[in-house]
Amino acid sequence: MDLRFGDSKPTDEERAAVDALLGPPESSWEGADRSDADLRWARGGREARDRRDQLLPALHALNDRVGWISEGALDYVCRRLTVPPAEAYGVATFYAMFSVRPRPATVLHVCTDLACTAAGASELCAAVESRLGPQSGVKVERSPCLGLCERAPACLAIRAGESARLGVPPLGELEDEAVQAESGGPGAAAPGDGKGKGRRGRNTLHATAVCAPATPARAIAAATAPESAPTEPAPETAAPQTGTPAPTLTLLHRIGTADPTSLDDYRAHGGYTALRRAFALGPAAVIREVTDAGLVGRGGAAFPTGRKWQATAAQPDHPHYLVCNADESEPGTFKDRVLMEGDPYALVEAMTIAAYATGAHQGYLYLRGEYPRALARLTHAIEQARTRGLLGDDVLGQGYAFDIEIRRGAGAYICGEETALFNSIEGHRGEPRSKPPFPVEKGLFGKPTVENNVETLVNVLPILTMGAEAYAAIGTPTSTGPKLFCVSGSVARPGVYELPFGATLGELLALAGVRDNLRAVLLGGAAGGFVRPDELDIPLTFEGTREAGTTLGSGVVMAFDDTVPLPRLLLRIAEFFRDESCGQCVPCRVGTVRQEEALHRIADRTGAAAADDIALLREVGRAMRDASICGLGQTAWNAVESAIDRLGAYE
């Protein structure tokens, strides 16, 4: 692609897709027809530069409408936003869901990550590719984890087009779904925001079909026959504890009980009680409650949430921002998806409380691009909350202004790292930033920012409704509250389970129905570590797993029986990190490639024949752990190391 402003022109369809997001261009400097006035002065440059954060939504608009991003279309986006073409090209090629080369309007993403690999994804992909030839009008792409691990193997079909309606998951219960599909999604900024003021972010619910568990016939139907597209199960099917007498459920108690599309039903089941108590307490007291409850981040880092909120609230620089990280891309993780699909108003309420406590008036919800139903449910919930005075200029009549804008990711695991996520929202490549400064000082748009994931935020609701002391009584003294665990692989009942911190790994696997021929359990996902079947008494707490030489991470628990080839799993983990490394730092960029190469060489060798490559793996792993900028490179060696040391993978 020529990275200069060249002679390529956008098609009418591409121009319409961008203009629908940004509005019509005001001058020829932005792509309109040339006029005499434009020859005398340049207009819109500074204003356009302030909209750099619309680059990712603009690329989504093109990809949704056309299916790929042409040189002419990218050139038009660059003119509209005053972005250098080379930078825009770097962003467009950063994300797996975009293409800068022509491809069919329909793309079938077939997951080939850990849970799906163990469930026969390679055979599924080969069968689909053999039956969908070049004339089918469907491109089959092998995809990293789609967040559907409880229904492996999984596929996601996406069809571009203004009015394509390919087997959209069952969203008919949304009264205004058809309107949303055509007119976009959430998010005017609150007054005094400075970013996005007076603007609505368009999040098109374009044609999607989720197929899981997939067979070749079902996957092909999802991609080629809208009338035969499989129906996606309700979110409560991913939470086996729901729908049965389970008075101990705290975070999942509304899933399968309350209608996720009804604000009235949410309020009838205790919704917005926590927000009213937050307004009664005041911001400082809310932070004190969260601190006293002992809530720590549920994304894996386990940083105290109250300290993060307090540090942000104390910053004199304004505005403050709130960012919800809903880009769970760790293989084996799907708990946030279940919460967003089954209880979307809870997240809206929790974000409002967090923003109120930290002095933010604008919130951004960064959502995985592979979650079509969560996008629909959250779009609907935000619009309904705004209509009913629960978002906007005067939340609950308290004189507090707050609004939420959804930003869709586009397939980049690294954007789960908070500073990479900020760069992505701002319209840059999703590469991590060096720290300090920390996000509480200079985060999104260079302003104080608090960032939490979905599960962390939803935990704030029971803290305020039951009180910090009662919440802290759940779990252990150092790991308080309930925890969600994503169980998949060789179990009878995969899904999201809620247990208090301190339950053992064996107790969790007993609930899920572990098989007798268990070979290994992977804790924490691809960035975690393996444990043996004789280590199931490990307490599921941050300190308990650390003492056992492994990690709890975000709550991934993947069981593998002795029919699953362990070397193939390790090679898939190495391939994952190679693909997902942003390439910014040398230890990670080179180390992930060297790790994969070594695992390829020893895939069929054991003992002394593999000794040299295992020694090389250890050296590369130490270099990545010690010198990588962010957690991706620092943890890329963990699972392989644990498989060698604890499981004797190549003996």
C-alpha positions as a printed NumPy array, in Angstrom:
array([[  0.   ,   0.   ,   0.   ],
       [  1.313,   3.462,  -0.925],
       [  1.659,   5.379,   2.331],
       [  1.337,   8.806,   0.709],
       [ -1.791,  10.653,  -0.258],
       [ -2.035,   9.189,  -3.733],
       [ -4.573,   9.018,  -6.527],
       [ -6.721,   6.3  ,  -4.96 ],
       [-10.254,   7.444,  -4.265],
       [-12.8  ,   5.988,  -1.866],
       [-15.866,   4.392,  -3.357],
       [-19.263,   5.908,  -2.644],
       [-19.934,   3.095,  -0.191],
       [-16.666,   3.686,   1.677],
       [-17.259,   7.416,   1.802],
       [-20.784,   6.863,   3.113],
       [-19.525,   4.54 ,   5.852],
       [-17.024,   7.122,   7.129],
       [-19.418,  10.065,   6.779],
       [-22.074,   8.188,   8.736],
       [-19.651,   8.187,  11.675],
       [-17.938,  11.571,  11.321],
       [-20.58 ,  13.578,   9.513],
       [-20.098,  15.15 ,   6.071],
       [-16.733,  16.84 ,   5.4  ],
       [-16.752,  20.611,   5.745],
       [-14.027,  21.443,   3.247],
       [-11.856,  19.936,   0.552],
       [ -9.098,  19.66 ,   3.148],
       [-11.248,  16.94 ,   4.706],
       [-12.26 ,  15.303,   1.448],
       [-15.184,  17.401,   0.191],
       [-15.384,  18.841,  -3.309],
       [-13.009,  21.761,  -3.778],
       [-14.409,  25.28 ,  -3.508],
       [-12.905,  28.744,  -4.063],
       [-12.932,  29.392,  -0.306],
       [-10.738,  26.338,   0.301],
       [ -8.026,  27.858,  -1.898],
       [ -7.734,  30.86 ,   0.414],
       [ -7.487,  29.17 ,   3.795],
       [ -7.32 ,  25.735,   5.442],
       [-10.157,  24.841,   7.774],
       [-10.752,  22.05 ,  10.251],
       [ -7.195,  20.914,  10.897],
       [ -7.052,  21.502,  14.646],
       [-10.625,  20.308,  15.073],
       [ -9.879,  17.161,  13.069],
       [ -6.757,  16.423,  15.108],
       [ -8.876,  16.524,  18.256],
       [-10.864,  13.664,  16.755],
       [ -7.891,  11.332,  16.364],
       [ -9.624,   8.98 ,  18.799],
       [-12.228,   8.307,  16.087],
       [ -9.673,   6.448,  13.962],
       [-10.511,   2.977,  15.312],
       [-14.307,   3.532,  15.025],
       [-13.766,   4.779,  11.443],
       [-11.813,   1.648,  10.548],
       [-14.605,  -0.429,  12.076],
       [-17.154,   1.474,  10.   ],
       [-15.27 ,   0.595,   6.808],
       [-14.691,  -3.004,   7.805],
       [-18.345,  -3.458,   8.773],
       [-19.651,  -1.973,   5.537],
       [-17.159,  -3.269,   2.955],
       [-15.301,  -6.103,   4.659],
       [-11.807,  -4.675,   4.179],
       [ -9.971,  -1.323,   4.161],
       [ -8.761,  -0.132,   0.778],
       [ -6.03 ,   2.422,   0.1  ],
       [ -8.602,   4.958,  -1.053],
       [-10.75 ,   4.417,   2.037],
       [ -7.786,   4.751,   4.374],
       [ -6.706,   7.883,   2.513],
       [-10.177,   9.37 ,   3.051],
       [-10.121,   8.579,   6.772],
       [ -6.69 ,  10.209,   7.047],
       [ -7.963,  13.392,   5.402],
       [-11.024,  13.497,   7.637],
       [ -8.978,  13.121,  10.834],
       [ -5.677,  14.718,   9.737],
       [ -3.796,  11.517,  10.523],
       [ -0.558,  10.721,   8.644],
       [ -1.211,   7.798,   6.268],
       [  1.709,   5.774,   7.626],
       [  0.303,   6.009,  11.149],
       [ -3.198,   5.05 ,  10.029],
       [ -1.78 ,   2.095,   8.091],
       [  0.101,   1.013,  11.206],
       [ -3.145,   1.055,  13.182],
       [ -5.177,  -0.739,  10.492],
       [ -2.63 ,  -3.558,  10.228],
       [ -2.285,  -3.91 ,  14.005],
       [ -5.653,  -5.608,  14.543],
       [ -6.494,  -9.149,  13.489],
       [-10.101,  -8.379,  12.547],
       [ -9.117,  -5.807,   9.889],
       [ -7.67 ,  -6.456,   6.447],
       [ -5.968,  -4.022,   4.067],
       [ -6.191,  -6.552,   1.239],
       [ -9.359,  -7.492,  -0.632],
       [-11.306, -10.339,   0.891],
       [-14.878, -11.678,   0.652],
       [-17.643,  -9.906,   2.52 ],
       [-18.138, -12.958,   4.754],
       [-15.358, -14.127,   7.068],
       [-15.662, -17.282,   9.163],
       [-13.381, -17.137,  12.196],
       [-12.62 , -20.644,  13.482],
       [-11.077, -20.678,  16.957],
       [ -7.911, -22.772,  17.168],
       [ -6.871, -21.867,  20.711],
       [ -6.411, -24.172,  23.68 ],
       [ -9.925, -25.329,  24.577],
       [-10.956, -25.552,  20.926],
       [ -7.729, -27.324,  19.953],
       [ -8.432, -29.951,  22.612],
       [-11.971, -30.292,  21.211],
       [-10.849, -30.932,  17.626],
       [-10.58 , -27.447,  16.111],
       [ -7.873, -28.489,  13.642],
       [-10.078, -31.193,  12.142],
       [-13.046, -28.806,  12.09 ],
       [-11.039, -26.133,  10.293],
       [ -9.699, -28.582,   7.711],
       [-13.202, -29.901,   6.99 ],
       [-14.667, -26.409,   6.604],
       [-11.809, -25.233,   4.365],
       [-12.165, -28.28 ,   2.109],
       [-15.886, -27.656,   1.603],
       [-15.769, -23.855,   1.314],
       [-13.714, -23.275,  -1.797],
       [-12.733, -19.964,  -3.417],
       [-16.11 , -19.751,  -5.164],
       [-18.077, -19.82 ,  -1.904],
       [-17.566, -16.129,  -1.161],
       [-16.394, -17.002,   2.352],
       [-12.922, -16.539,   3.794],
       [-12.013, -18.994,   6.555],
       [ -9.576, -17.597,   9.109],
       [ -7.968, -19.513,  11.973],
       [ -8.586, -17.346,  15.001],
       [ -7.246, -17.009,  18.535],
       [ -9.675, -17.523,  21.42 ],
       [-13.215, -16.255,  20.73 ],
       [-14.258, -16.352,  24.392],
       [-16.61 , -19.299,  23.831],
       [-14.491, -21.917,  25.6  ],
       [-17.42 , -23.532,  27.406],
       [-18.852, -24.506,  23.999],
       [-15.679, -25.542,  22.158],
       [-14.99 , -25.792,  19.277],
       [-16.314, -22.381,  18.282],
       [-16.798, -20.279,  15.147],
       [-17.841, -16.686,  14.507],
       [-19.198, -15.643,  11.097],
       [-19.135, -11.95 ,  10.167],
       [-20.708, -10.58 ,   7.007],
       [-20.017,  -7.019,   5.899],
       [-22.697,  -4.844,   4.354],
       [-25.024,  -2.   ,   5.205],
       [-28.079,  -4.193,   5.658],
       [-26.69 ,  -7.718,   5.938],
       [-28.541,  -9.663,   8.613],
       [-26.653, -12.927,   8.812],
       [-28.102, -15.125,  11.565],
       [-27.723, -12.449,  14.225],
       [-27.805, -14.037,  17.703],
       [-31.232, -13.998,  19.339],
       [-31.614, -10.312,  20.054],
       [-35.202,  -9.986,  18.912],
       [-36.267,  -9.247,  22.468],
       [-34.607,  -5.847,  22.133],
       [-37.448,  -3.556,  21.145],
       [-35.203,  -1.165,  19.252],
       [-32.712,  -3.688,  17.832],
       [-33.517,  -2.847,  14.232],
       [-32.989,   0.829,  14.965],
       [-29.677,   0.111,  16.668],
       [-28.508,  -2.008,  13.779],
       [-28.933,   0.879,  11.382],
       [-28.22 ,   3.913,  13.546],
       [-25.306,   2.89 ,  15.735],
       [-24.694,   2.788,  19.418],
       [-24.037,   4.647,  22.576],
       [-22.299,   7.525,  23.869],
       [-22.528,  11.29 ,  23.835],
       [-19.936,  12.663,  26.171],
       [-20.981,  14.426,  29.323],
       [-20.778,  18.201,  29.577],
       [-17.351,  19.572,  30.337],
       [-15.645,  16.478,  29.007],
       [-13.355,  17.979,  26.398],
       [-13.226,  14.737,  24.386],
       [-16.083,  13.498,  22.286],
       [-18.334,  16.376,  23.312],
       [-21.62 ,  16.324,  21.459],
       [-20.654,  13.183,  19.575],
       [-22.281,   9.75 ,  19.434],
       [-20.079,   6.717,  18.846],
       [-21.587,   4.447,  16.184],
       [-21.368,   0.762,  17.007],
       [-23.079,  -1.006,  14.15 ],
       [-24.651,  -4.344,  14.982],
       [-23.678,  -5.79 ,  11.633],
       [-24.295,  -9.346,  10.531],
       [-22.863, -11.942,  12.88 ],
       [-23.524, -15.552,  13.719],
       [-21.988, -17.41 ,  16.646],
       [-21.664, -21.152,  16.13 ],
       [-20.616, -23.144,  19.21 ],
       [-20.176, -26.002,  19.616],
       [-19.477, -26.154,  15.916],
       [-19.579, -28.985,  13.438],
       [-18.552, -28.568,   9.791],
       [-22.198, -28.451,   8.715],
       [-23.192, -25.898,  11.381],
       [-20.173, -23.711,  10.672],
       [-20.872, -23.69 ,   6.939],
       [-24.546, -22.902,   7.581],
       [-23.541, -19.966,   9.768],
       [-21.346, -18.585,   6.984],
       [-23.533, -19.243,   3.945],
       [-27.188, -19.75 ,   4.891],
       [-28.659, -17.07 ,   7.199],
       [-31.958, -18.941,   7.484],
       [-30.107, -22.022,   8.773],
       [-27.725, -20.232,  11.106],
       [-27.57 , -21.93 ,  14.517],
       [-29.182, -20.16 ,  17.455],
       [-26.834, -19.011,  20.184],
       [-27.769, -20.322,  23.653],
       [-28.844, -17.921,  26.388],
       [-26.003, -16.666,  28.622],
       [-27.252, -18.593,  31.663],
       [-26.301, -21.842,  29.917],
       [-22.68 , -20.791,  30.46 ],
       [-23.249, -20.53 ,  34.229],
       [-24.23 , -24.008,  35.49 ],
       [-24.944, -22.794,  39.044],
       [-27.75 , -20.464,  37.923],
       [-31.35 , -21.581,  37.649],
       [-31.052, -23.811,  40.725],
       [-31.41 , -22.965,  44.421],
       [-28.123, -21.195,  45.048],
       [-28.539, -18.533,  47.737],
       [-24.785, -18.094,  47.968],
       [-24.474, -16.601,  44.487],
       [-23.529, -12.941,  44.665],
       [-22.267, -11.895,  41.232],
       [-24.342, -14.331,  39.156],
       [-27.614, -14.198,  41.09 ],
       [-29.509, -12.223,  38.419],
       [-28.309, -14.294,  35.452],
       [-31.114, -16.574,  34.344],
       [-33.493, -14.88 ,  36.798],
       [-33.831, -11.283,  35.601],
       [-34.485, -10.314,  31.99 ],
       [-31.169,  -8.809,  30.797],
       [-33.   ,  -6.525,  28.361],
       [-35.418,  -5.036,  30.908],
       [-34.38 ,  -2.138,  33.119],
       [-37.555,  -2.556,  35.181],
       [-36.755,  -6.217,  35.828],
       [-33.204,  -5.294,  36.815],
       [-34.516,  -2.779,  39.347],
       [-37.041,  -5.315,  40.64 ],
       [-34.093,  -7.612,  41.423],
       [-32.209,  -5.001,  43.449],
       [-30.758,  -2.915,  40.641],
       [-29.676,   0.673,  41.389],
       [-29.853,   0.134,  45.148],
       [-26.053,   0.386,  45.247],
       [-25.964,   3.631,  43.273],
       [-28.52 ,   5.248,  45.564],
       [-26.422,   4.262,  48.573],
       [-23.322,   5.659,  46.843],
       [-25.02 ,   9.043,  46.466],
       [-26.068,   8.903,  50.123],
       [-22.511,   8.142,  51.257],
       [-20.585,  10.546,  49.028],
       [-17.447,   9.85 ,  46.928],
       [-14.938,   9.619,  49.784],
       [-17.084,   7.199,  51.781],
       [-17.639,   5.003,  48.712],
       [-13.881,   4.695,  48.249],
       [-13.512,   3.903,  51.943],
       [-16.11 ,   1.111,  51.649],
       [-14.297,  -0.401,  48.664],
       [-10.981,  -0.172,  50.508],
       [-12.339,  -1.708,  53.719],
       [-13.918,  -4.543,  51.726],
       [-10.459,  -5.558,  50.5  ],
       [-11.488,  -5.643,  46.838],
       [ -8.556,  -6.215,  44.492],
       [ -8.51 ,  -6.292,  40.707],
       [ -9.914,  -9.45 ,  39.18 ],
       [ -7.973,  -9.203,  35.927],
       [ -4.88 , -10.934,  37.302],
       [ -2.718,  -8.171,  38.776],
       [ -4.731,  -8.093,  42.058],
       [ -4.013,  -4.401,  42.733],
       [ -6.169,  -2.94 ,  45.554],
       [ -9.128,  -1.233,  43.901],
       [ -9.673,   1.304,  46.685],
       [ -6.082,   2.549,  46.433],
       [ -6.421,   2.977,  42.695],
       [ -9.674,   4.91 ,  43.066],
       [ -8.276,   7.105,  45.834],
       [ -5.138,   7.949,  43.843],
       [ -7.25 ,   8.967,  40.837],
       [ -9.76 ,  10.995,  42.862],
       [ -6.934,  12.931,  44.54 ],
       [ -5.414,  14.162,  41.274],
       [ -5.894,  17.931,  40.777],
       [ -5.716,  17.646,  36.988],
       [ -9.104,  17.364,  35.245],
       [-11.061,  15.854,  33.597],
       [-10.808,  12.396,  35.102],
       [-11.768,   9.358,  33.033],
       [-13.146,   5.924,  33.803],
       [-12.281,   3.002,  31.529],
       [-13.875,  -0.42 ,  31.784],
       [-11.606,  -3.071,  30.315],
       [-13.983,  -5.572,  28.663],
       [-11.354,  -6.865,  26.234],
       [-10.878, -10.231,  27.928],
       [ -8.725, -12.059,  25.392],
       [ -6.833, -14.503,  27.598],
       [ -7.434, -17.987,  26.165],
       [ -9.934, -19.729,  28.402],
       [-11.514, -16.53 ,  29.78 ],
       [-15.209, -15.798,  29.222],
       [-16.583, -14.62 ,  32.603],
       [-16.893, -10.98 ,  31.572],
       [-18.832, -12.041,  28.481],
       [-21.335, -13.929,  30.63 ],
       [-21.777, -10.92 ,  32.945],
       [-22.26 ,  -8.487,  30.073],
       [-24.695, -10.715,  28.214],
       [-26.649, -11.853,  31.263],
       [-26.577,  -8.768,  33.519],
       [-25.615,  -5.7  ,  31.445],
       [-27.323,  -3.12 ,  33.667],
       [-25.132,  -4.221,  36.58 ],
       [-22.05 ,  -3.092,  34.67 ],
       [-23.672,   0.237,  33.744],
       [-24.561,   0.842,  37.405],
       [-21.12 ,  -0.203,  38.639],
       [-19.368,   2.086,  36.15 ],
       [-21.541,   4.974,  37.318],
       [-20.557,   4.339,  40.945],
       [-16.844,   4.105,  40.094],
       [-17.012,   7.336,  38.091],
       [-18.862,   9.15 ,  40.886],
       [-16.285,   8.052,  43.446],
       [-13.3  ,   9.118,  41.33 ],
       [-14.704,  12.374,  39.922],
       [-15.096,  11.187,  36.32 ],
       [-17.863,  12.393,  34.024],
       [-17.034,  10.287,  30.984],
       [-16.63 ,   6.54 ,  30.85 ],
       [-15.333,   4.34 ,  28.06 ],
       [-16.231,   0.673,  27.809],
       [-13.612,  -1.059,  25.661],
       [-15.343,  -4.201,  24.401],
       [-13.946,  -7.205,  22.537],
       [-14.79 ,  -7.068,  18.853],
       [-15.69 , -10.776,  18.961],
       [-18.635, -10.263,  21.365],
       [-21.673,  -9.354,  19.204],
       [-24.32 , -10.225,  21.777],
       [-22.556,  -8.315,  24.558],
       [-22.36 ,  -5.297,  22.229],
       [-26.094,  -5.49 ,  21.563],
       [-27.042,  -5.943,  25.197],
       [-24.796,  -3.144,  26.463],
       [-25.843,  -0.764,  23.692],
       [-29.459,  -1.342,  24.66 ],
       [-28.767,  -1.03 ,  28.399],
       [-26.871,   2.248,  27.998],
       [-29.583,   3.756,  25.807],
       [-32.31 ,   2.716,  28.263],
       [-30.351,   4.051,  31.248],
       [-29.832,   7.334,  29.443],
       [-33.524,   7.581,  28.56 ],
       [-34.569,   6.932,  32.173],
       [-32.207,   9.498,  33.711],
       [-29.679,   6.976,  34.996],
       [-27.011,   8.34 ,  32.672],
       [-26.6  ,  11.812,  31.263],
       [-26.528,  15.337,  32.665],
       [-28.382,  14.625,  35.928],
       [-28.039,  11.036,  37.115],
       [-30.938,  10.127,  39.457],
       [-31.602,  13.835,  39.937],
       [-28.409,  14.22 ,  41.978],
       [-26.816,  16.904,  39.813],
       [-24.048,  14.525,  38.748],
       [-23.277,  14.121,  35.034],
       [-21.925,  10.87 ,  33.641],
       [-22.183,   9.03 ,  30.347],
       [-20.672,   5.925,  28.77 ],
       [-19.323,   5.34 ,  25.29 ],
       [-18.594,   1.875,  23.94 ],
       [-15.395,   1.419,  21.968],
       [-15.013,  -1.852,  20.085],
       [-11.698,  -3.647,  20.005],
       [-10.635,  -5.398,  16.827],
       [ -8.716,  -8.479,  17.864],
       [ -5.559,  -7.653,  19.849],
       [ -4.732,  -9.501,  23.08 ],
       [ -2.224,  -6.83 ,  24.063],
       [ -5.043,  -4.284,  24.405],
       [ -5.987,  -6.007,  27.638],
       [ -2.968,  -4.194,  29.111],
       [ -4.32 ,  -0.896,  30.411],
       [ -1.939,   1.534,  28.706],
       [ -2.165,  -0.33 ,  25.395],
       [ -5.936,  -0.006,  25.733],
       [ -5.574,   3.762,  26.214],
       [ -3.478,   4.008,  23.053],
       [ -6.091,   2.022,  21.165],
       [ -8.904,   4.348,  22.242],
       [ -6.805,   7.385,  21.33 ],
       [ -6.334,   6.1  ,  17.769],
       [ -2.784,   4.768,  18.027],
       [ -1.353,   1.271,  17.799],
       [ -2.236,  -0.723,  20.909],
       [  1.273,  -0.749,  22.342],
       [  1.966,  -0.518,  26.095],
       [  3.45 ,   2.646,  27.546],
       [  6.388,   2.806,  29.918],
       [  5.563,   3.492,  33.562],
       [  5.782,   5.871,  35.352],
       [  3.76 ,   7.982,  34.894],
       [  0.983,   5.677,  36.002],
       [ -2.579,   5.885,  34.66 ],
       [ -3.888,   7.456,  37.865],
       [ -1.679,  10.461,  36.985],
       [ -1.599,  10.416,  33.194],
       [ -3.817,   7.857,  31.558],
       [ -6.362,   8.246,  28.783],
       [ -5.796,  11.482,  26.81 ],
       [ -3.034,  12.303,  29.312],
       [ -5.508,  12.747,  32.164],
       [ -6.002,  10.876,  35.465],
       [ -7.752,   7.609,  34.661],
       [ -9.09 ,   4.683,  36.651],
       [ -9.231,   1.387,  34.762],
       [-10.944,  -1.777,  35.988],
       [-12.236,  -4.899,  34.321],
       [-15.87 ,  -6.033,  34.277],
       [-15.705,  -8.485,  37.181],
       [-13.912,  -5.99 ,  39.435],
       [-16.532,  -3.316,  38.814],
       [-19.501,  -5.633,  39.309],
       [-18.075,  -6.578,  42.735],
       [-18.648,  -2.973,  43.846],
       [-22.429,  -3.511,  43.869],
       [-22.532,  -6.12 ,  46.678],
       [-19.957,  -4.124,  48.636],
       [-22.36 ,  -1.195,  48.802],
       [-25.537,  -3.22 ,  49.272],
       [-24.289,  -5.603,  51.99 ],
       [-21.587,  -3.376,  53.463],
       [-17.807,  -3.686,  53.473],
       [-17.664,  -5.824,  56.615],
       [-20.125,  -8.431,  55.336],
       [-18.396,  -8.534,  51.953],
       [-14.959,  -8.971,  53.549],
       [-16.329, -11.92 ,  55.557],
       [-16.621, -13.843,  52.275],
       [-13.434, -15.633,  51.261],
       [-10.214, -15.362,  53.254],
       [ -8.705, -12.472,  55.24 ],
       [ -6.297, -11.596,  52.415],
       [ -8.451, -12.579,  49.403],
       [-11.926, -11.297,  50.156],
       [-15.212, -11.704,  48.361],
       [-16.486, -14.063,  45.664],
       [-14.494, -15.   ,  42.561],
       [-15.621, -16.131,  39.121],
       [-13.773, -19.051,  37.538],
       [-13.894, -20.023,  33.863],
       [-13.768, -23.815,  33.678],
       [-13.321, -25.502,  30.298],
       [-11.622, -28.434,  28.643],
       [-12.01 , -32.033,  29.824],
       [-14.95 , -31.541,  32.196],
       [-18.607, -32.574,  32.014],
       [-20.087, -29.14 ,  32.816],
       [-17.853, -26.342,  31.504],
       [-18.849, -22.78 ,  32.33 ],
       [-18.486, -19.867,  34.745],
       [-18.559, -20.818,  38.436],
       [-18.795, -18.503,  41.423],
       [-17.014, -19.591,  44.596],
       [-15.647, -17.71 ,  47.594],
       [-11.908, -17.223,  47.633],
       [-10.307, -20.095,  49.506],
       [-12.166, -22.961,  47.846],
       [ -9.756, -25.54 ,  46.495],
       [ -9.08 , -26.409,  42.895],
       [-10.437, -29.884,  43.542],
       [-13.748, -28.514,  44.849],
       [-14.142, -26.385,  41.739],
       [-13.366, -29.263,  39.387],
       [-15.8  , -31.502,  41.278],
       [-18.57 , -29.004,  40.525],
       [-17.611, -29.045,  36.854],
       [-17.377, -32.839,  36.68 ],
       [-13.716, -33.533,  36.024],
       [-12.849, -36.769,  34.222],
       [-10.964, -39.646,  35.821],
       [ -8.104, -39.59 ,  33.304],
       [ -7.038, -36.031,  34.163],
       [ -3.518, -35.246,  32.901],
       [ -3.024, -31.573,  33.808],
       [ -4.802, -28.357,  34.788],
       [ -3.811, -24.97 ,  33.378],
       [ -4.407, -22.102,  35.819],
       [ -4.461, -18.51 ,  34.597],
       [ -4.69 , -19.214,  30.856],
       [ -1.837, -18.997,  28.361],
       [  0.022, -16.649,  30.723],
       [ -0.487, -18.992,  33.678],
       [  0.949, -22.334,  34.68 ],
       [  0.167, -26.055,  34.72 ],
       [ -0.424, -28.13 ,  37.845],
       [ -0.586, -31.909,  38.262],
       [ -3.655, -33.982,  39.169],
       [ -2.145, -34.62 ,  42.613],
       [ -2.09 , -30.871,  43.369],
       [ -5.84 , -30.257,  43.41 ],
       [ -5.774, -29.162,  47.057],
       [ -4.333, -25.783,  46.015],
       [ -6.486, -23.025,  47.571],
       [ -7.887, -20.702,  44.931],
       [ -6.546, -17.447,  46.327],
       [ -3.888, -15.112,  45.02 ],
       [ -1.529, -15.999,  47.86 ],
       [ -2.386, -19.712,  47.785],
       [ -1.578, -20.184,  44.121],
       [  1.548, -18.067,  44.502],
       [  2.801, -20.293,  47.307],
       [  2.119, -23.318,  45.103],
       [  4.353, -21.858,  42.395],
       [  1.591, -20.977,  39.968],
       [ -0.891, -18.134,  39.444],
       [ -4.607, -17.52 ,  39.721],
       [ -4.608, -14.926,  36.945],
       [ -8.053, -13.897,  35.8  ],
       [ -9.633, -17.162,  36.947],
       [ -8.987, -19.509,  34.027],
       [ -9.114, -23.228,  34.865],
       [ -8.58 , -25.514,  31.857],
       [ -8.554, -29.269,  32.451],
       [ -6.879, -31.66 ,  30.005],
       [ -7.154, -35.435,  30.067],
       [ -4.573, -37.901,  28.778],
       [ -6.053, -37.893,  25.262],
       [ -4.845, -34.305,  24.674],
       [ -1.303, -34.084,  23.231],
       [  0.555, -31.791,  25.614],
       [  3.371, -30.81 ,  23.177],
       [  0.743, -29.588,  20.713],
       [ -0.853, -27.429,  23.413],
       [  2.497, -25.898,  24.327],
       [  3.214, -25.154,  20.696],
       [ -0.194, -23.445,  20.373],
       [  0.62 , -21.289,  23.422],
       [  3.913, -20.273,  21.803],
       [  2.15 , -19.481,  18.52 ],
       [ -0.371, -17.365,  20.424],
       [  2.277, -15.202,  22.07 ],
       [  4.211, -14.874,  18.812],
       [  1.09 , -13.605,  17.055],
       [ -0.051, -11.339,  19.871],
       [  3.274,  -9.668,  20.681],
       [  2.984,  -6.016,  19.653],
       [  6.659,  -6.039,  18.632],
       [  7.538,  -2.863,  20.506],
       [ 10.338,  -4.348,  22.638],
       [ 13.079,  -6.701,  21.439],
       [ 12.927,  -9.293,  24.267],
       [  9.292, -10.066,  23.513],
       [  9.388,  -9.568,  19.739],
       [ 12.363, -11.89 ,  19.266],
       [ 11.884, -14.116,  22.298],
       [  8.365, -15.271,  21.395],
       [  9.621, -16.291,  17.937],
       [ 12.62 , -18.15 ,  19.36 ],
       [ 10.364, -19.924,  21.86 ],
       [  8.08 , -21.136,  19.089],
       [ 11.006, -22.255,  16.928],
       [ 12.503, -24.306,  19.766],
       [  9.166, -25.959,  20.545],
       [  8.76 , -26.863,  16.87 ],
       [ 12.16 , -28.543,  16.937],
       [ 11.461, -30.612,  20.041],
       [  7.799, -31.395,  19.303],
       [  8.611, -35.011,  18.504],
       [ 11.753, -35.429,  20.609],
       [ 12.266, -36.22 ,  24.276],
       [ 15.071, -36.734,  26.768],
       [ 18.654, -35.933,  25.78 ],
       [ 17.679, -35.07 ,  22.202],
       [ 15.657, -32.131,  23.474],
       [ 18.045, -30.999,  26.227],
       [ 19.819, -28.274,  24.246],
       [ 16.586, -26.691,  23.087],
       [ 15.118, -26.845,  26.599],
       [ 18.208, -25.024,  27.886],
       [ 17.706, -22.42 ,  25.153],
       [ 14.048, -22.089,  26.126],
       [ 15.022, -21.356,  29.714],
       [ 17.512, -18.696,  28.656],
       [ 15.019, -17.016,  26.32 ],
       [ 12.296, -17.257,  28.971],
       [ 14.448, -15.516,  31.583],
       [ 15.316, -12.735,  29.136],
       [ 11.645, -12.138,  28.291],
       [ 10.63 , -12.184,  31.96 ],
       [ 13.348,  -9.747,  33.041],
       [ 13.388,  -7.269,  30.145],
       [  9.985,  -7.115,  28.449],
       [  8.03 ,  -3.876,  28.784],
       [  4.678,  -5.428,  29.729],
       [  3.089,  -8.551,  31.12 ],
       [  2.753, -10.29 ,  27.756],
       [  6.458, -10.847,  27.325],
       [  7.027, -11.275,  31.055],
       [  4.585, -14.22 ,  31.231],
       [  5.   , -15.777,  27.755],
       [  7.331, -18.473,  29.167],
       [  5.285, -19.373,  32.261],
       [  3.092, -22.161,  30.896],
       [  5.901, -23.819,  28.953],
       [  8.219, -23.675,  31.965],
       [  5.609, -25.219,  34.265],
       [  4.857, -27.984,  31.746],
       [  8.554, -28.894,  31.568],
       [  9.232, -28.691,  35.312],
       [  5.95 , -29.971,  36.814],
       [  4.634, -32.292,  34.112],
       [  7.86 , -33.533,  32.521],
       [  6.443, -32.635,  29.121],
       [  9.525, -33.7  ,  27.136],
       [ 10.926, -36.508,  29.279]])
